[in-house]
Amino acid sequence: MRIRRRIPPARFLGACAATLPRVLRDRWRRGPRRPGWDLGFEWLVAALRRDVEGIWRHSPREIRRHFERLARPSAWLRGVRIEPARAKDVAVAWFEPPDPMPGRVLLHFHGGAFQYGSIETNAAHVAALATLSNVTALAVDYRLAPEHPWPAALEDARTVWRWLVDHHVESRHIVVCGESAGGNLALATLQALRDSGAPLPAGAALVSPWLDLAASAASYERNADSDWGSREMLLAQARAYAGSLPLDDPRVSPGRGDPRRLPPLLVQCGSAELLFDECVEFATRAREAGVDVVLEVLPEMPHAAPLFGDLVREGARGRFDIARFVRARLSDE
C-alpha cells in the first residue's frame, strides 16, 4: 500500500490564508488563545475549524475526497510494511514495524464522525503507533454513514474481531484503539463482546472518544472557540450515523452504556476539546464500576491531539503514552 502525494485542497489552503490575519490580530490583542499554543498551532486549529465548517454540509463523496487529499506522506510510513487484506467482506491493512512482538496486534479504528476517514487517511498515525508500540497493527475500513448507518460499522468491527481471533491471534494478545468515532466504535465493540460472552482483548485505548452523540456536555460550549469542530456539525453527523435510534441510546452513545467488566482502558482527551466532559465522565463511571482506567488529559489540546503528533509536543506525548499502554498490556509477563 502506497500513500499518494497530493496537493492540499484549495479549500484548505484558502482557510489557511483567510485565518492568518485574524490569528495574528487576536494574538497581538490578547496573546495566544490557549496557554502553550504557539502561532503555528493556533493557526492550524483556526484553519481546520474554518475548513471543517465549510465542508461538512457537502455530499459524503465530496467530504471524503477532501479529507483523503489532506492525508500526507510521513516518515513513520518508511519503516513499516503495509499489506492490504480482507477480513471476510471488510477491507483491512496490516502495518508491520521492524521486528514486532510476535503474536501481538493493535486493532485500530479510524475517526471521521462515521462519515469519512479510511485506512489511508490515518496511515501515518497507525504507522507511528505500530512503530512506537513495537506491535503489528491492523487498521479497519468499516462502512460509513449515511449510506450505512448503525449498526453497519459495529457489524464490521465484530466481523474483523472474529476473523482476527479465529485466524491470527489470541484475544488476550490484542489491544483495541480508536480516535473520535473510532473510539466510540472501539468501546461499542468491547461492550458487544462482553454482552455476548466472547473473550475480551487485553485492553483498549480510547483517544478523544465520541461517546455521547447527544452532545449534552458543558464542554461543547466551554471549548467552542478552541476546538476544530462544532456542536451543530457533530449533531448532524450523529443523526446520519444513528439512523432511527435516539442519539442518547447507549447502542450509538456507548459512554451512556454499562461500563462494568470491561478490560483495562486508557481514556485520553484534550482539555480544550468539545468532548472533554463526556470523556472524563465516562472514565469516572468506569472506574467506579471497577474497571482499571487510566484517564490522561493532554493540557490545552483540541480534539484527537495525537493525530498532530508530528507538529506539536503534546500530540507526540499522546502518541507515546498510547504506545506505552499498548506495550504494557501486550508484553510478556
C-alpha positions, -999 to +999 in steps of 0.1 A: +000+000+000+014+034-010+003+067+003+000+090-027+014+125-027-013+151-031-016+189-034-036+201-004-072+210-014-077+246-024-104+249+002-079+241+030-053+264+015-079+291+014-088+285+050-051+289+059-049+322+041-082+335+055-074+328+091-039+340+094-047+378+096-073+371+123-050+349+143-022+374+142-046+402+152-061+382+181-027+372+194-014+408+193-045+419+212-049+392+238-020+367+234-024+331+225-059+316+225-046+288+248-015+289+270+012+270+253-002+274+218+025+288+195+015+308+165+018+279+141-005+256+161-031+283+168-032+290+130-036+253+122-065+249+146-082+280+132-077+269+096-090+234+104-121+249+121-128+271+091-121+242+067-143+217+085-171+243+090-171+249+053-171+213+041-194+193+065-226+203+047-214+189+014-221+155+000-204+125+016-184+119-015-171+154-015-162+153+022-144+120+018-124+132-012-115+164+006-101+145+037-083+119+015-065+147-001-054+161+033-036+129+041+002+135+038+032+112+034+051+108+067+085+095+078+066+070+100+055+052+069+090+044+057+097+020+085+066-002+082+054-028+058+018-023+048-002-052+034-039-048+024-061-078+032-097-088+036-114-098+068-143-117+052-161-087+035-142-059+053-111-042+039-082-041+064-045-035+063-016-049+083+011-024+095+042-043+105+072-024+120+107-039+121+109-069+145+075-066+162+065-086+193+053-119+178+016-127+180+006-093+193-018-070+174-031-034+178-066-033+163-073+002+151-105+020+141-101+054+124-121+085+132-142+107+110-177+111+125-186+077+110-189+095+076-153+099+063-118+087+070-101+055+059-071+033+063-052+057+040-062+090+058-049+076+091-020+055+077+008+078+091-008+077+126-013+040+126+023+035+114+035+057+142+016+037+168+028+004+154+064+015+155+063+031+189+043+001+204+065-024+186+035-045+176+018-052+143-013-030+138-045-040+119-064-010+105-101-013+095-121+003+067-156-001+082-187+010+063-196+047+066-228+067+071-251+080+058-252+052+033-245+026+060-259+039+094-257+020+126-252-010+131-231-014+099-198-001+114-203-022+146-211-053+125-178-047+105-159-043+137-172-075+151-165-093+118-129-082+119-126-092+155-139-127+149-116-131+118-086-119+138-092-142+167-102-172+146-072-170+122-044-149+136-040-142+173-055-148+208-078-122+222-056-116+252-028-106+228-049-078+212-053-042+222-081-022+205-076+015+197-096+043+181-098+080+178-131+100+180-157+079+161-132+051+162-131+054+200-169+051+200-166+020+178-139+005+200-159+009+232-192-003+215-172-034+203-160-042+238-195-039+252-209-061+225-182-087+230-188-086+268-225-089+265-222-119+241-198-137+265-169-136+240-133-133+251-122-097+255-089-080+244-061-072+267-072-035+268-084-006+248-070+029+241-099+054+236-085+086+222-108+116+223-137+091+220-170+104+208-191+087+235-223+108+237-238+116+203-264+138+220-236+163+226-251+173+260-219+181+280-210+216+291-176+214+273-194+218+240-200+254+250-169+260+272-144+248+245-163+260+214-136+285+204-106+262+210-115+231+190-118+224+153-154+212+152-188+225+163-218+211+182-240+218+152-218+198+129-215+169+153-252+166+159-258+165+122-232+138+118-246+119+148-281+118+132-267+105+100-250+076+119-277+068+144-305+064+118-337+057+136-321+054+171-323+083+196-289+100+200-288+092+237-293+054+230-264+035+245-261+015+213-248+046+195-236+065+226-217+038+244-205+062+270-240+060+284-238+022+284-228-002+311-191+001+318-188-030+341-165-059+333-145-041+306-108-047+301-082-021+312-088+012+294-067+043+285-091+072+280-071+101+265-085+136+257-075+172+254-086+198+279-096+222+251-118+198+231-156+197+228-158+161+240-137+167+272-165+164+298-180+132+283-146+115+282-140+124+319-175+114+329-172+080+313-138+073+327-151+082+362-181+059+359-160+031+345-135+034+374-164+034+399-177+003+383-144-015+390-127-011+356-089-004+355-089+030+339-061+055+331-075+089+323-050+111+306-057+148+299-035+165+274-033+201+286-048+227+263-051+203+234-080+202+210-097+170+196-076+140+187-043+156+195-021+125+188-031+130+151-010+161+153+019+142+169+043+153+141+035+190+147+030+196+185+047+183+216+016+173+235+003+154+205+036+135+203+034+128+240-001+114+235+012+090+209+040+079+231+016+073+260-008+052+239+022+031+228+033+027+264-002+015+273-002-010+244+033-023+253+023-027+289-008-047+280+008-069+255+043-075+269+051-110+283+048-111+320 
